[in-house]
């Protein structure tokens, strides 16, 4: 049994002389930093992406491996869509924590810089979460785009009956 399975796990104080606050930061491009130095070790970087959660009491972002936890800073979003693959006419998102899930076009939104965001992990503990699509992933949406009527935008069209999302300037 992991300590995180205890009902009070997230309420336990930090070990003596330590804090639950950290200098770990996830930037808007999906890179982790510690004390403003980029985390370069590939296995640690990958592990950090899998440890993302929300604190059950205050909703702040935390990193937890089941044995300990700490708060960390998220500059933009906690998850990133690294790539998109087709499966039976649907778009499957490959996320920064190495999980996959189908795209729900109703959750797509675009910021003022033209970057695409989606909601992911709706069924996850602490979810749903926002995810930002990398440029590579945005490019892989091409097979799922169709021109929208008259306004120069594009719609994401999938085989499932989940609806459409209009992407300006698509």
Secondary structure by P-SEA (a helix, b strand, c coil): cccccccccccccccccccccccbbbcccccccccccccccaaaaaaaaaacccccccccbbbbcccbbbbbbbcccccccccccccccbbbbbccccbbbbbccccccccccbbbbbbcccccccccbbbbbcaaaaaaccccccccccccbbbbccccccbbbbbccc
